[in-house]
Structure formats: C-alpha cells, structure tokens
Amino acid sequence: MKTWQITAGNTAELAANFNAFGITVPARTEKKDQFAEEVYCLRRYLFPLAHSGLLEFPIEIVKHETPDFVSTSRSGDGIGLEVTKATREEFEADLTRFHRQQETENYLSNPNTGMMALDILGWAGDSVETEWVSYILGSISNKLPDLPSYPVEECDLLIYDNTPLPAPNLQMAAEGVRLQFVKEPLTDEHGRVFRVISVIRDLWLIYDIARKPQLLQYDVAWNTPAILSKVCWD
C-alpha cells in the first residue's frame, strides 16, 4: 500500500496540496488502481465540503487500509473515512468487457453504436429511485461488519455510485434513504453506526444522506491547474 497524507490549514492549502492529484483514475482497459480510485473519491468529497464551509480546518488526512483514510482536525480524535462502491459485480464486469470491445455477458450491448443497455424493460414511475435506494442501503449493510475492526471510535462512509441505473432524481432518492433510517437505522450487531454517510453521483455529493441530506456540486473548474493556483472558491 502506498503511504500518502495531506494536510491543510484552509481551502487554499487544500487545493494547493492536492494540485492535480486525484483528478482522474486509470481507464477500464488499464490495470485497476484502487489507491487512485480512493483518492479520486476523497477529492470529490473534500472539495465540495471545503467550498461549502463544512470542512473543519486545520485538517490532516492519512491513507490507511481499514478504514481507507483517517482525518484529524482541531476538534480532536481521528475520524475514519471508508470508501466503497454501490454497483453490481455483473455490471462492472460487462463494463470492462464493453470498454475492451469484448462481448458482454449480462447486459445487451452494441459495439457499432457504442451503447450498452441497462435494462430491456426500462423503468416506470419512481422505480429508478426505489432501486437506487436499495443499492445504497446494500452498500451500507455490506460495510457495517467492518466497523468493530477500525482503530477509530467513529467512522464516516463515502459511497461511489456506479449503479446500473439511469440518472435518478437525487433529491427524491436521498429522501428515500433518509426515511429508511428514520424508520430503521442500519447498525452492526453491536449497535454501531457510521457517523456520516455520503454518496458521490457524477458531479454531485450527497452529504449526510442518512440524516440531513445536502446536495453539493463538484465544480469541474477545480480540475484546472490555473484555477487551482488562484484558488477561486467564490
């Protein structure tokens, strides 16, 4: 595992220290790089939080293995951040085949049009949002058994959305997750929960989706070195 950490006293230092790191990940046709994917997600998480005044400075973030990151701020003890993905294994495998111009096995595809069908029958009403919620809840449930093994008292969860679905209404979908937690919070067998759960969907970050969802946007201008050097957060 690569040793990596970043410190920042304010948004300017956060942008300067990240620079171009985490802007992209290797293409599907290249060798998988989990570290690059995790730092990519971290960037998509921290920058919108800093821009919205939701990130406490000064902050130090260190790459770990379980959880993936541990951050320490002025408030005291370290907070873990575990990064995971909401997806379907068959979908991931077919995406890789599709990008390699191979025949897909579970999803219909047409190399001539460059398209892969997500579902033959399509979706009606709020079925996209309903299915999206089930994927997100499944990702949370899959990570809950790991909580006791983390060397921190509290841990946040960041979910990267790569679900085989068309674009959902994010406000409706986020509310569906929140209502599920009002009805029955997801905990491990010891009653432990993730402190804050957030979801990355395209350029959007749904922060604290289980309690008080906030939709924050990642500005693509933050990927431009000239913008980063000037630190234009206004």
Summary of the structure (lengths in Angstrom):
residues: 234
radius of gyration: 18.4
end to end distance: 36.2
largest distance: 55.9
contacts: 665
relative contact order: 0.15
helix: 36%
strand: 20%
